[in-house]
């Protein structure tokens, strides 16, 4: 009860982001160490396909498709997106000399953070806030005292609600930049 929302919910979220970036750093380092950088160049293709496969959840949520349980598809969406993102981040570690791939990578990272905010932080935070409020009410707190005790946690949840609202537009930006990167590869890569 005396653990703050920040420590209980935000810190684990940041650790997950750190693990994704750390895993990328280690994998990229290993590819360079063992002179296997060429593998990283091609990880972008399966990474992109895996992320596209994760859109089954979004299609089910918007009733474009009718099959599949939403809960199962959500968990699949999360796992596939993280796996695909890891592969694309390793791919991005191959040191691009152009701005477009880096913009696409940055958009993907912002998109991942937005999605993880919704999944791993926002839902838990709402439950935490409701539990904390019920516990304070059970102790006899109400009105001004209750609002004062819960103020910063409520502000945190409100900010997370606003952040999640931009997840879809960020996804579109990532999609456009990713497609532009892929098209530029097809147009300008020296196919030998």
N, CA, C and O atoms as a DFTB+ gen file, in Angstrom:
768 C
 N C O
     1  1       0.812      -1.195       0.000
     2  2       0.000       0.000       0.000
     3  2       0.859       1.264       0.000
     4  3       0.500       2.261      -0.626
     5  1       1.983       1.224       0.694
     6  2       2.800       2.421       0.766
     7  2       3.797       2.531      -0.380
     8  3       4.619       3.447      -0.399
     9  1       3.734       1.605      -1.335
    10  2       4.588       1.723      -2.519
    11  2       3.921       2.674      -3.496
    12  3       2.715       2.579      -3.725
    13  1       4.676       3.577      -4.067
    14  2       4.105       4.562      -4.980
    15  2       3.823       3.935      -6.340
    16  3       4.394       2.909      -6.710
    17  1       2.938       4.578      -7.057
    18  2       2.604       4.154      -8.414
    19  2       3.838       4.187      -9.302
    20  3       4.025       3.318     -10.153
    21  1       4.671       5.186      -9.101
    22  2       5.887       5.313      -9.902
    23  2       6.778       4.086      -9.743
    24  3       7.224       3.504     -10.732
    25  1       7.036       3.694      -8.495
    26  2       7.915       2.539      -8.251
    27  2       7.261       1.227      -8.637
    28  3       7.935       0.322      -9.130
    29  1       5.980       1.109      -8.424
    30  2       5.308      -0.164      -8.661
    31  2       4.985      -0.405     -10.129
    32  3       4.980      -1.552     -10.575
    33  1       4.718       0.642     -10.879
    34  2       4.257       0.465     -12.253
    35  2       5.190       1.049     -13.313
    36  3       5.411       0.415     -14.345
    37  1       5.729       2.215     -13.086
    38  2       6.535       2.891     -14.107
    39  2       7.935       2.290     -14.201
    40  3       8.445       2.070     -15.299
    41  1       8.551       2.029     -13.063
    42  2       9.915       1.492     -13.072
    43  2       9.985       0.142     -13.795
    44  3      10.894      -0.053     -14.602
    45  1       9.050      -0.814     -13.537
    46  2       9.106      -2.071     -14.309
    47  2       8.932      -1.850     -15.817
    48  3       9.554      -2.542     -16.622
    49  1       8.098      -0.899     -16.191
    50  2       7.906      -0.544     -17.594
    51  2       9.223      -0.057     -18.204
    52  3       9.595      -0.470     -19.302
    53  1       9.917       0.816     -17.490
    54  2      11.201       1.324     -17.977
    55  2      12.247       0.218     -18.046
    56  3      13.099       0.221     -18.935
    57  1      12.185      -0.724     -17.117
    58  2      13.108      -1.861     -17.158
    59  2      12.878      -2.710     -18.406
    60  3      13.835      -3.195     -19.008
    61  1      11.615      -2.893     -18.800
    62  2      11.320      -3.663     -20.014
    63  2      11.891      -2.971     -21.246
    64  3      12.469      -3.621     -22.116
    65  1      11.730      -1.657     -21.318
    66  2      12.324      -0.897     -22.426
    67  2      13.842      -1.061     -22.403
    68  3      14.471      -1.257     -23.443
    69  1      14.418      -0.980     -21.212
    70  2      15.863      -1.158     -21.070
    71  2      16.324      -2.533     -21.518
    72  3      17.378      -2.666     -22.140
    73  1      15.532      -3.567     -21.203
    74  2      15.879      -4.925     -21.642
    75  2      15.840      -5.039     -23.162
    76  3      16.699      -5.689     -23.758
    77  1      14.849      -4.414     -23.791
    78  2      14.765      -4.438     -25.252
    79  2      15.993      -3.761     -25.864
    80  3      16.610      -4.297     -26.784
    81  1      16.336      -2.601     -25.354
    82  2      17.499      -1.885     -25.887
    83  2      18.801      -2.598     -25.530
    84  3      19.724      -2.657     -26.343
    85  1      18.874      -3.138     -24.317
    86  2      20.068      -3.884     -23.912
    87  2      20.254      -5.147     -24.729
    88  3      21.372      -5.479     -25.122
    89  1      19.146      -5.862     -24.988
    90  2      19.216      -7.059     -25.834
    91  2      19.686      -6.720     -27.237
    92  3      20.446      -7.469     -27.851
    93  1      19.225      -5.585     -27.734
    94  2      19.670      -5.117     -29.047
    95  2      21.167      -4.844     -29.041
    96  3      21.885      -5.256     -29.952
    97  1      21.627      -4.157     -28.027
    98  2      23.045      -3.803     -27.917
    99  2      23.915      -5.057     -27.852
   100  3      24.939      -5.144     -28.529
   101  1      23.501      -6.030     -27.033
   102  2      24.277      -7.271     -26.890
   103  2      24.286      -8.052     -28.203
   104  3      25.341      -8.502     -28.649
   105  1      23.113      -8.213     -28.825
   106  2      23.045      -8.968     -30.081
   107  2      23.865      -8.288     -31.175
   108  3      24.587      -8.953     -31.918
   109  1      23.754      -6.960     -31.273
   110  2      24.532      -6.230     -32.273
   111  2      26.028      -6.377     -31.998
   112  3      26.824      -6.552     -32.921
   113  1      26.396      -6.306     -30.739
   114  2      27.803      -6.479     -30.374
   115  2      28.324      -7.862     -30.737
   116  3      29.448      -8.003     -31.220
   117  1      27.500      -8.888     -30.499
   118  2      27.909     -10.253     -30.847
   119  2      28.065     -10.421     -32.363
   120  3      29.004     -11.067     -32.829
   121  1      27.142      -9.836     -33.121
   122  2      27.256      -9.917     -34.582
   123  2      28.545      -9.257     -35.062
   124  3      29.220      -9.781     -35.949
   125  1      28.886      -8.118     -34.483
   126  2      30.132      -7.451     -34.859
   127  2      31.349      -8.247     -34.389
   128  3      32.335      -8.371     -35.115
   129  1      31.274      -8.774     -33.193
   130  2      32.413      -9.515     -32.615
   131  2      32.771     -10.737     -33.449
   132  3      33.947     -11.036     -33.653
   133  1      31.746     -11.445     -33.932
   134  2      31.987     -12.678     -34.688
   135  2      31.904     -12.470     -36.200
   136  3      31.753     -13.427     -36.960
   137  1      32.005     -11.210     -36.626
   138  2      32.010     -10.853     -38.043
   139  2      30.785     -11.410     -38.777
   140  3      30.890     -11.951     -39.878
   141  1      29.625     -11.261     -38.136
   142  2      28.364     -11.723     -38.721
   143  2      27.405     -10.556     -38.964
   144  3      26.186     -10.725     -38.924
   145  1      27.959      -9.388     -39.213
   146  2      27.147      -8.187     -39.401
   147  2      26.144      -8.361     -40.534
   148  3      25.062      -7.775     -40.497
   149  1      26.485      -9.152     -41.530
   150  2      25.594      -9.373     -42.671
   151  2      24.247      -9.942     -42.216
   152  3      23.231      -9.700     -42.868
   153  1      24.221     -10.688     -41.118
   154  2      22.951     -11.229     -40.607
   155  2      22.039     -10.079     -40.192
   156  3      20.842     -10.096     -40.478
   157  1      22.610      -9.076     -39.515
   158  2      21.835      -7.925     -39.084
   159  2      21.185      -7.184     -40.231
   160  3      20.076      -6.666     -40.095
   161  1      21.872      -7.132     -41.365
   162  2      21.317      -6.449     -42.535
   163  2      19.990      -7.077     -42.960
   164  3      19.086      -6.376     -43.415
   165  1      19.874      -8.387     -42.814
   166  2      18.679      -9.085     -43.283
   167  2      17.639      -9.321     -42.198
   168  3      16.556      -9.819     -42.504
   169  1      17.921      -8.986     -40.943
   170  2      16.934      -9.168     -39.879
   171  2      15.761      -8.203     -39.996
   172  3      14.713      -8.431     -39.391
   173  1      15.918      -7.142     -40.755
   174  2      14.823      -6.199     -40.949
   175  2      13.636      -6.825     -41.656
   176  3      12.491      -6.455     -41.394
   177  1      13.895      -7.767     -42.549
   178  2      12.811      -8.396     -43.319
   179  2      11.922      -9.252     -42.422
   180  3      10.718      -9.003     -42.367
   181  1      12.464     -10.257     -41.709
   182  2      11.577     -11.030     -40.835
   183  2      11.008     -10.181     -39.693
   184  3       9.884     -10.422     -39.253
   185  1      11.766      -9.196     -39.210
   186  2      11.249      -8.319     -38.158
   187  2      10.012      -7.566     -38.615
   188  3       9.035      -7.452     -37.875
   189  1      10.057      -7.056     -39.832
   190  2       8.903      -6.348     -40.397
   191  2       7.724      -7.287     -40.587
   192  3       6.590      -6.934     -40.261
   193  1       7.981      -8.482     -41.112
   194  2       6.899      -9.451     -41.315
   195  2       6.262      -9.861     -39.992
   196  3       5.045     -10.030     -39.913
   197  1       7.075     -10.021     -38.959
   198  2       6.547     -10.386     -37.642
   199  2       5.681      -9.260     -37.079
   200  3       4.624      -9.516     -36.502
   201  1       6.125      -8.022     -37.243
   202  2       5.307      -6.892     -36.772
   203  2       4.002      -6.816     -37.559
   204  3       2.947      -6.553     -36.981
   205  1       4.062      -7.042     -38.861
   206  2       2.828      -7.044     -39.658
   207  2       1.874      -8.138     -39.188
   208  3       0.661      -7.929     -39.147
   209  1       2.412      -9.294     -38.835
   210  2       1.588     -10.388     -38.312
   211  2       0.923      -9.981     -36.998
   212  3      -0.185     -10.426     -36.699
   213  1       1.586      -9.149     -36.224
   214  2       1.015      -8.715     -34.945
   215  2      -0.233      -7.853     -35.133
   216  3      -0.995      -7.672     -34.184
   217  1      -0.457      -7.323     -36.321
   218  2      -1.630      -6.499     -36.580
   219  2      -2.926      -7.304     -36.621
   220  3      -4.004      -6.727     -36.764
   221  1      -2.838      -8.621     -36.499
   222  2      -4.057      -9.426     -36.403
   223  2      -4.920      -8.947     -35.240
   224  3      -6.145      -8.901     -35.345
   225  1      -4.274      -8.591     -34.133
   226  2      -5.024      -8.095     -32.972
   227  2      -5.780      -6.816     -33.325
   228  3      -6.963      -6.691     -33.008
   229  1      -5.114      -5.872     -33.974
   230  2      -5.759      -4.610     -34.341
   231  2      -6.909      -4.846     -35.308
   232  3      -7.950      -4.194     -35.220
   233  1      -6.714      -5.785     -36.231
   234  2      -7.775      -6.096     -37.191
   235  2      -8.969      -6.737     -36.482
   236  3     -10.116      -6.455     -36.828
   237  1      -8.712      -7.589     -35.502
   238  2      -9.794      -8.221     -34.741
   239  2     -10.507      -7.184     -33.875
   240  3     -11.733      -7.190     -33.771
   241  1      -9.745      -6.311     -33.266
   242  2     -10.306      -5.269     -32.405
   243  2     -11.228      -4.345     -33.197
   244  3     -12.242      -3.881     -32.676
   245  1     -10.879      -4.079     -34.447
   246  2     -11.689      -3.205     -35.302
   247  2     -12.676      -3.989     -36.166
   248  3     -13.303      -3.434     -37.068
   249  1     -12.806      -5.278     -35.881
   250  2     -13.768      -6.179     -36.528
   251  2     -13.542      -6.336     -38.027
   252  3     -14.481      -6.604     -38.776
   253  1     -12.286      -6.167     -38.464
   254  2     -11.941      -6.443     -39.857
   255  2     -11.925      -7.951     -40.064
   256  3     -12.321      -8.450     -41.117
   257  1     -11.460      -8.672     -39.042
   258  2     -11.541     -10.134     -39.041
   259  2     -12.376     -10.549     -37.835
   260  3     -12.473      -9.808     -36.857
   261  1     -12.969     -11.720     -37.904
   262  2     -13.863     -12.165     -36.835
   263  2     -13.294     -13.328     -36.029
   264  3     -13.796     -13.636     -34.947
   265  1     -12.265     -13.969     -36.540
   266  2     -11.744     -15.144     -35.842
   267  2     -10.680     -14.750     -34.829
   268  3     -10.031     -13.712     -34.959
   269  1     -10.517     -15.587     -33.830
   270  2      -9.506     -15.366     -32.800
   271  2     -10.072     -14.680     -31.578
   272  3     -10.928     -13.801     -31.679
   273  1      -9.584     -15.093     -30.422
   274  2     -10.006     -14.472     -29.166
   275  2      -9.197     -13.197     -28.959
   276  3      -7.971     -13.228     -29.061
   277  1      -9.851     -12.083     -28.672
   278  2      -9.130     -10.815     -28.503
   279  2      -8.005     -10.886     -27.467
   280  3      -6.929     -10.334     -27.695
   281  1      -8.231     -11.545     -26.349
   282  2      -7.195     -11.645     -25.320
   283  2      -5.966     -12.386     -25.810
   284  3      -4.834     -11.972     -25.563
   285  1      -6.201     -13.491     -26.511
   286  2      -5.092     -14.269     -27.066
   287  2      -4.361     -13.467     -28.136
   288  3      -3.131     -13.456     -28.182
   289  1      -5.123     -12.801     -28.991
   290  2      -4.507     -11.992     -30.045
   291  2      -3.741     -10.799     -29.465
   292  3      -2.730     -10.384     -30.030
   293  1      -4.216     -10.246     -28.342
   294  2      -3.492      -9.146     -27.699
   295  2      -2.137      -9.629     -27.189
   296  3      -1.120      -8.968     -27.403
   297  1      -2.120     -10.778     -26.518
   298  2      -0.842     -11.322     -26.029
   299  2       0.087     -11.654     -27.198
   300  3       1.293     -11.421     -27.117
   301  1      -0.468     -12.195     -28.281
   302  2       0.321     -12.482     -29.479
   303  2       0.859     -11.180     -30.082
   304  3       2.015     -11.114     -30.501
   305  1       0.015     -10.151     -30.121
   306  2       0.415      -8.833     -30.630
   307  2       1.610      -8.298     -29.843
   308  3       2.581      -7.817     -30.427
   309  1       1.532      -8.384     -28.527
   310  2       2.616      -7.881     -27.678
   311  2       3.912      -8.646     -27.925
   312  3       4.970      -8.046     -28.112
   313  1       3.821      -9.970     -27.925
   314  2       5.025     -10.796     -28.092
   315  2       5.634     -10.604     -29.481
   316  3       6.844     -10.422     -29.609
   317  1       4.800     -10.645     -30.515
   318  2       5.315     -10.501     -31.880
   319  2       5.898      -9.110     -32.114
   320  3       6.921      -8.968     -32.785
   321  1       5.255      -8.094     -31.568
   322  2       5.764      -6.737     -31.746
   323  2       7.132      -6.581     -31.095
   324  3       8.036      -5.991     -31.685
   325  1       7.288      -7.105     -29.886
   326  2       8.591      -6.996     -29.218
   327  2       9.659      -7.791     -29.956
   328  3      10.786      -7.318     -30.108
   329  1       9.319      -8.998     -30.420
   330  2      10.285      -9.809     -31.168
   331  2      10.664      -9.120     -32.481
   332  3      11.845      -9.015     -32.815
   333  1       9.658      -8.652     -33.220
   334  2       9.931      -7.950     -34.473
   335  2      10.740      -6.686     -34.251
   336  3      11.650      -6.378     -35.020
   337  1      10.402      -5.949     -33.188
   338  2      11.145      -4.724     -32.876
   339  2      12.595      -5.037     -32.532
   340  3      13.500      -4.312     -32.944
   341  1      12.823      -6.108     -31.782
   342  2      14.195      -6.502     -31.454
   343  2      14.982      -6.786     -32.730
   344  3      16.128      -6.356     -32.868
   345  1      14.369      -7.507     -33.657
   346  2      15.050      -7.830     -34.913
   347  2      15.335      -6.559     -35.722
   348  3      16.411      -6.419     -36.302
   349  1      14.376      -5.643     -35.757
   350  2      14.570      -4.403     -36.514
   351  2      15.616      -3.520     -35.843
   352  3      16.405      -2.867     -36.526
   353  1      15.631      -3.495     -34.522
   354  2      16.651      -2.707     -33.827
   355  2      18.044      -3.270     -34.072
   356  3      19.003      -2.515     -34.226
   357  1      18.158      -4.594     -34.107
   358  2      19.456      -5.202     -34.443
   359  2      19.818      -4.833     -35.880
   360  3      20.967      -4.497     -36.170
   361  1      18.839      -4.896     -36.771
   362  2      19.030      -4.494     -38.166
   363  2      19.509      -3.039     -38.232
   364  3      20.402      -2.709     -39.012
   365  1      18.913      -2.180     -37.414
   366  2      19.289      -0.760     -37.418
   367  2      20.709      -0.551     -36.901
   368  3      21.325       0.477     -37.180
   369  1      21.223      -1.505     -36.160
   370  2      22.580      -1.393     -35.642
   371  2      23.650      -1.584     -36.693
   372  3      24.839      -1.499     -36.387
   373  1      23.246      -1.841     -37.935
   374  2      24.200      -2.068     -39.016
   375  2      24.729      -0.729     -39.558
   376  3      25.400      -0.705     -40.590
   377  1      24.441       0.349     -38.888
   378  2      25.007       1.668     -39.183
   379  2      24.592       2.201     -40.556
   380  3      25.358       2.174     -41.520
   381  1      23.368       2.678     -40.604
   382  2      22.862       3.290     -41.827
   383  2      23.565       4.608     -42.107
   384  3      24.022       5.291     -41.191
   385  1      23.643       4.948     -43.355
   386  2      24.212       6.228     -43.765
   387  2      23.141       7.149     -44.323
   388  3      23.455       8.092     -45.050
   389  1      21.889       6.893     -43.998
   390  2      20.790       7.704     -44.510
   391  2      19.843       8.053     -43.364
   392  3      19.787       7.352     -42.354
   393  1      19.110       9.133     -43.533
   394  2      18.223       9.623     -42.477
   395  2      16.927       8.817     -42.389
   396  3      16.409       8.614     -41.291
   397  1      16.394       8.355     -43.517
   398  2      15.106       7.666     -43.531
   399  2      15.072       6.429     -42.631
   400  3      14.120       6.273     -41.867
   401  1      16.071       5.547     -42.690
   402  2      16.036       4.390     -41.789
   403  2      16.058       4.784     -40.313
   404  3      15.412       4.136     -39.490
   405  1      16.786       5.828     -39.978
   406  2      16.837       6.256     -38.581
   407  2      15.512       6.869     -38.154
   408  3      15.089       6.682     -37.014
   409  1      14.849       7.598     -39.049
   410  2      13.523       8.132     -38.726
   411  2      12.527       6.998     -38.501
   412  3      11.721       7.047     -37.572
   413  1      12.586       5.977     -39.358
   414  2      11.694       4.823     -39.197
   415  2      11.972       4.106     -37.879
   416  3      11.043       3.686     -37.190
   417  1      13.243       3.966     -37.531
   418  2      13.611       3.312     -36.272
   419  2      13.135       4.135     -35.081
   420  3      12.608       3.581     -34.115
   421  1      13.314       5.438     -35.140
   422  2      12.853       6.303     -34.049
   423  2      11.337       6.230     -33.904
   424  3      10.821       6.167     -32.788
   425  1      10.621       6.239     -35.032
   426  2       9.162       6.130     -34.985
   427  2       8.743       4.788     -34.394
   428  3       7.767       4.718     -33.647
   429  1       9.473       3.723     -34.724
   430  2       9.157       2.413     -34.161
   431  2       9.355       2.417     -32.650
   432  3       8.521       1.888     -31.915
   433  1      10.450       3.010     -32.181
   434  2      10.702       3.059     -30.736
   435  2       9.626       3.857     -30.006
   436  3       9.161       3.444     -28.943
   437  1       9.231       4.987     -30.565
   438  2       8.164       5.781     -29.956
   439  2       6.863       4.982     -29.954
   440  3       6.104       5.032     -28.986
   441  1       6.606       4.252     -31.024
   442  2       5.412       3.430     -31.119
   443  2       5.421       2.312     -30.077
   444  3       4.393       2.028     -29.462
   445  1       6.562       1.686     -29.880
   446  2       6.684       0.629     -28.872
   447  2       6.417       1.200     -27.485
   448  3       5.684       0.606     -26.693
   449  1       7.006       2.339     -27.196
   450  2       6.799       2.960     -25.888
   451  2       5.329       3.305     -25.692
   452  3       4.783       3.118     -24.605
   453  1       4.693       3.804     -26.737
   454  2       3.277       4.128     -26.661
   455  2       2.439       2.879     -26.391
   456  3       1.554       2.894     -25.535
   457  1       2.716       1.811     -27.116
   458  2       1.969       0.574     -26.914
   459  2       2.198      -0.034     -25.544
   460  3       1.258      -0.502     -24.901
   461  1       3.441      -0.029     -25.099
   462  2       3.739      -0.569     -23.770
   463  2       3.115       0.285     -22.677
   464  3       2.733      -0.228     -21.626
   465  1       3.011       1.577     -22.921
   466  2       2.345       2.445     -21.956
   467  2       0.910       1.976     -21.754
   468  3       0.434       1.858     -20.625
   469  1       0.233       1.713     -22.860
   470  2      -1.141       1.242     -22.768
   471  2      -1.265      -0.104     -22.097
   472  3      -2.136      -0.301     -21.249
   473  1      -0.417      -1.019     -22.459
   474  2      -0.557      -2.387     -21.971
   475  2       0.004      -2.605     -20.579
   476  3      -0.712      -3.038     -19.675
   477  1       1.262      -2.310     -20.407
   478  2       1.933      -2.689     -19.177
   479  2       1.777      -1.675     -18.056
   480  3       1.951      -2.021     -16.888
   481  1       1.457      -0.451     -18.379
   482  2       1.415       0.562     -17.343
   483  2      -0.007       1.043     -17.072
   484  3      -0.444       1.069     -15.921
   485  1      -0.719       1.418     -18.109
   486  2      -2.014       2.052     -17.912
   487  2      -3.016       1.136     -17.214
   488  3      -3.650       1.550     -16.244
   489  1      -3.169      -0.101     -17.687
   490  2      -4.134      -1.007     -17.064
   491  2      -3.776      -1.308     -15.618
   492  3      -4.647      -1.300     -14.748
   493  1      -2.513      -1.571     -15.354
   494  2      -2.083      -1.832     -13.978
   495  2      -2.287      -0.598     -13.107
   496  3      -2.688      -0.706     -11.948
   497  1      -2.014       0.549     -13.661
   498  2      -2.125       1.786     -12.895
   499  2      -3.568       2.080     -12.517
   500  3      -3.838       2.532     -11.405
   501  1      -4.486       1.831     -13.422
   502  2      -5.905       2.019     -13.105
   503  2      -6.323       1.105     -11.959
   504  3      -7.010       1.532     -11.031
   505  1      -5.902      -0.155     -12.031
   506  2      -6.233      -1.092     -10.948
   507  2      -5.598      -0.645      -9.634
   508  3      -6.238      -0.688      -8.583
   509  1      -4.353      -0.222      -9.695
   510  2      -3.648       0.246      -8.498
   511  2      -4.368       1.443      -7.886
   512  3      -4.536       1.513      -6.669
   513  1      -4.791       2.377      -8.723
   514  2      -5.479       3.571      -8.252
   515  2      -6.803       3.205      -7.587
   516  3      -7.133       3.739      -6.528
   517  1      -7.563       2.295      -8.201
   518  2      -8.842       1.866      -7.618
   519  2      -8.628       1.151      -6.284
   520  3      -9.375       1.374      -5.331
   521  1      -7.618       0.299      -6.217
   522  2      -7.310      -0.420      -4.977
   523  2      -6.893       0.550      -3.880
   524  3      -7.328       0.429      -2.735
   525  1      -6.058       1.499      -4.232
   526  2      -5.580       2.484      -3.261
   527  2      -6.737       3.339      -2.745
   528  3      -6.821       3.631      -1.552
   529  1      -7.623       3.734      -3.652
   530  2      -8.776       4.541      -3.252
   531  2      -9.672       3.754      -2.306
   532  3     -10.124       4.281      -1.289
   533  1      -9.930       2.486      -2.641
   534  2     -10.768       1.644      -1.775
   535  2     -10.140       1.476      -0.393
   536  3     -10.845       1.504       0.615
   537  1      -8.835       1.303      -0.343
   538  2      -8.148       1.144       0.947
   539  2      -8.238       2.424       1.772
   540  3      -8.470       2.364       2.980
   541  1      -8.059       3.574       1.140
   542  2      -8.175       4.840       1.864
   543  2      -9.606       5.057       2.359
   544  3      -9.817       5.529       3.476
   545  1     -10.592       4.709       1.516
   546  2     -11.989       4.850       1.931
   547  2     -12.305       3.922       3.095
   548  3     -13.068       4.278       3.993
   549  1     -11.720       2.740       3.075
   550  2     -11.924       1.781       4.162
   551  2     -11.332       2.313       5.471
   552  3     -11.824       1.999       6.554
   553  1     -10.284       3.111       5.364
   554  2      -9.678       3.735       6.544
   555  2     -10.474       4.956       7.016
   556  3     -10.128       5.582       8.017
   557  1     -11.536       5.283       6.289
   558  2     -12.387       6.394       6.690
   559  2     -12.068       7.710       6.006
   560  3     -12.657       8.737       6.344
   561  1     -11.153       7.700       5.056
   562  2     -10.824       8.936       4.338
   563  2     -11.891       9.219       3.293
   564  3     -12.433       8.304       2.673
   565  1     -12.183      10.505       3.108
   566  2     -13.058      10.906       2.009
   567  2     -12.814      12.374       1.701
   568  3     -12.092      13.062       2.422
   569  1     -13.416      12.837       0.636
   570  2     -13.341      14.240       0.270
   571  2     -11.937      14.760       0.051
   572  3     -11.138      14.169      -0.676
   573  1     -11.652      15.880       0.698
   574  2     -10.386      16.599       0.511
   575  2      -9.167      15.755       0.880
   576  3      -8.168      15.755       0.161
   577  1      -9.250      15.039       1.994
   578  2      -8.111      14.228       2.447
   579  2      -7.802      13.112       1.443
   580  3      -6.638      12.836       1.151
   581  1      -8.849      12.476       0.920
   582  2      -8.673      11.408      -0.071
   583  2      -8.048      11.959      -1.350
   584  3      -7.127      11.362      -1.907
   585  1      -8.551      13.094      -1.807
   586  2      -7.991      13.712      -3.011
   587  2      -6.529      14.091      -2.821
   588  3      -5.718      13.934      -3.734
   589  1      -6.197      14.581      -1.653
   590  2      -4.814      14.973      -1.373
   591  2      -3.892      13.755      -1.379
   592  3      -2.782      13.826      -1.907
   593  1      -4.333      12.651      -0.805
   594  2      -3.519      11.438      -0.751
   595  2      -3.303      10.826      -2.134
   596  3      -2.262      10.227      -2.401
   597  1      -4.299      10.984      -3.012
   598  2      -4.251      10.312      -4.314
   599  2      -3.882      11.244      -5.461
   600  3      -3.857      10.810      -6.613
   601  1      -3.597      12.501      -5.181
   602  2      -3.405      13.494      -6.227
   603  2      -2.356      13.084      -7.256
   604  3      -2.662      13.055      -8.448
   605  1      -1.131      12.766      -6.839
   606  2      -0.055      12.499      -7.797
   607  2      -0.286      11.208      -8.567
   608  3       0.062      11.118      -9.745
   609  1      -0.870      10.208      -7.915
   610  2      -1.188       8.979      -8.644
   611  2      -2.260       9.238      -9.697
   612  3      -2.183       8.706     -10.805
   613  1      -3.261      10.055      -9.359
   614  2      -4.316      10.382     -10.326
   615  2      -3.754      11.188     -11.496
   616  3      -4.143      10.967     -12.643
   617  1      -2.846      12.116     -11.218
   618  2      -2.203      12.897     -12.284
   619  2      -1.407      11.975     -13.202
   620  3      -1.448      12.122     -14.423
   621  1      -0.682      11.021     -12.611
   622  2       0.111      10.072     -13.405
   623  2      -0.781       9.269     -14.342
   624  3      -0.462       9.120     -15.522
   625  1      -1.899       8.747     -13.829
   626  2      -2.817       7.957     -14.659
   627  2      -3.427       8.827     -15.754
   628  3      -3.568       8.374     -16.890
   629  1      -3.789      10.065     -15.432
   630  2      -4.357      10.965     -16.433
   631  2      -3.367      11.241     -17.565
   632  3      -3.749      11.244     -18.735
   633  1      -2.109      11.473     -17.225
   634  2      -1.085      11.695     -18.256
   635  2      -0.909      10.460     -19.135
   636  3      -0.744      10.579     -20.349
   637  1      -0.943       9.277     -18.528
   638  2      -0.809       8.047     -19.319
   639  2      -2.002       7.863     -20.251
   640  3      -1.834       7.379     -21.370
   641  1      -3.207       8.241     -19.812
   642  2      -4.382       8.162     -20.682
   643  2      -4.213       9.042     -21.908
   644  3      -4.561       8.643     -23.019
   645  1      -3.687      10.224     -21.708
   646  2      -3.476      11.139     -22.835
   647  2      -2.395      10.613     -23.784
   648  3      -2.526      10.756     -25.000
   649  1      -1.340      10.013     -23.251
   650  2      -0.256       9.488     -24.075
   651  2      -0.765       8.358     -24.964
   652  3      -0.420       8.295     -26.143
   653  1      -1.563       7.486     -24.421
   654  2      -2.032       6.334     -25.179
   655  2      -2.914       6.749     -26.359
   656  3      -2.992       6.034     -27.357
   657  1      -3.567       7.886     -26.247
   658  2      -4.450       8.352     -27.318
   659  2      -3.700       8.626     -28.615
   660  3      -4.325       8.696     -29.674
   661  1      -2.389       8.782     -28.565
   662  2      -1.639       9.052     -29.791
   663  2      -0.968       7.795     -30.357
   664  3      -0.204       7.886     -31.318
   665  1      -1.245       6.633     -29.775
   666  2      -0.611       5.393     -30.244
   667  2      -0.947       5.110     -31.715
   668  3      -0.059       4.742     -32.485
   669  1      -2.189       5.274     -32.108
   670  2      -2.576       4.976     -33.493
   671  2      -1.898       5.912     -34.498
   672  3      -1.349       5.420     -35.484
   673  1      -1.907       7.234     -34.299
   674  2      -1.186       8.097     -35.249
   675  2       0.312       7.799     -35.307
   676  3       0.920       7.884     -36.374
   677  1       0.907       7.452     -34.171
   678  2       2.329       7.097     -34.166
   679  2       2.552       5.839     -34.995
   680  3       3.544       5.726     -35.715
   681  1       1.620       4.896     -34.886
   682  2       1.711       3.672     -35.687
   683  2       1.678       4.012     -37.173
   684  3       2.428       3.436     -37.961
   685  1       0.816       4.941     -37.552
   686  2       0.746       5.346     -38.960
   687  2       2.048       5.998     -39.425
   688  3       2.507       5.741     -40.539
   689  1       2.642       6.834     -38.585
   690  2       3.923       7.462     -38.939
   691  2       4.988       6.387     -39.130
   692  3       5.740       6.415     -40.104
   693  1       5.047       5.436     -38.193
   694  2       6.006       4.333     -38.303
   695  2       5.763       3.543     -39.584
   696  3       6.711       3.193     -40.286
   697  1       4.509       3.261     -39.890
   698  2       4.172       2.504     -41.092
   699  2       4.632       3.238     -42.353
   700  3       5.235       2.632     -43.239
   701  1       4.352       4.521     -42.435
   702  2       4.743       5.307     -43.616
   703  2       6.265       5.365     -43.755
   704  3       6.798       5.156     -44.845
   705  1       6.969       5.650     -42.648
   706  2       8.433       5.724     -42.711
   707  2       9.050       4.360     -43.008
   708  3      10.013       4.261     -43.768
   709  1       8.493       3.314     -42.409
   710  2       8.993       1.962     -42.683
   711  2       8.799       1.577     -44.141
   712  3       9.703       1.025     -44.768
   713  1       7.613       1.870     -44.684
   714  2       7.361       1.571     -46.101
   715  2       8.266       2.400     -47.015
   716  3       8.761       1.897     -48.023
   717  1       8.478       3.660     -46.663
   718  2       9.381       4.496     -47.470
   719  2      10.795       3.925     -47.451
   720  3      11.476       3.921     -48.477
   721  1      11.240       3.446     -46.295
   722  2      12.568       2.828     -46.193
   723  2      12.637       1.577     -47.067
   724  3      13.603       1.383     -47.805
   725  1      11.620       0.736     -46.984
   726  2      11.605      -0.504     -47.773
   727  2      11.588      -0.187     -49.267
   728  3      12.318      -0.807     -50.041
   729  1      10.763       0.772     -49.674
   730  2      10.717       1.152     -51.091
   731  2      12.053       1.723     -51.560
   732  3      12.491       1.445     -52.677
   733  1      12.696       2.514     -50.717
   734  2      13.997       3.065     -51.119
   735  2      15.042       1.962     -51.268
   736  3      15.935       2.064     -52.109
   737  1      14.937       0.918     -50.464
   738  2      15.853      -0.224     -50.606
   739  2      15.636      -0.883     -51.968
   740  3      16.592      -1.182     -52.683
   741  1      14.370      -1.106     -52.315
   742  2      14.092      -1.734     -53.608
   743  2      14.544      -0.863     -54.779
   744  3      14.973      -1.379     -55.811
   745  1      14.449       0.444     -54.621
   746  2      14.829       1.342     -55.712
   747  2      16.335       1.555     -55.831
   748  3      16.861       1.638     -56.941
   749  1      17.029       1.645     -54.709
   750  2      18.421       2.077     -54.753
   751  2      19.455       1.033     -54.356
   752  3      20.653       1.276     -54.506
   753  1      19.034      -0.105     -53.862
   754  2      20.008      -1.117     -53.459
   755  2      20.632      -1.715     -54.710
   756  3      19.948      -1.962     -55.703
   757  1      21.894      -1.937     -54.653
   758  2      22.592      -2.539     -55.796
   759  2      22.366      -4.044     -55.764
   760  3      23.045      -4.764     -55.032
   761  1      21.429      -4.508     -56.545
   762  2      21.078      -5.930     -56.588
   763  2      22.118      -6.654     -57.430
   764  3      22.091      -6.590     -58.659
   765  1      23.023      -7.335     -56.765
   766  2      24.103      -8.005     -57.492
   767  2      24.035      -9.493     -57.301
   768  3      24.867     -10.224     -57.840
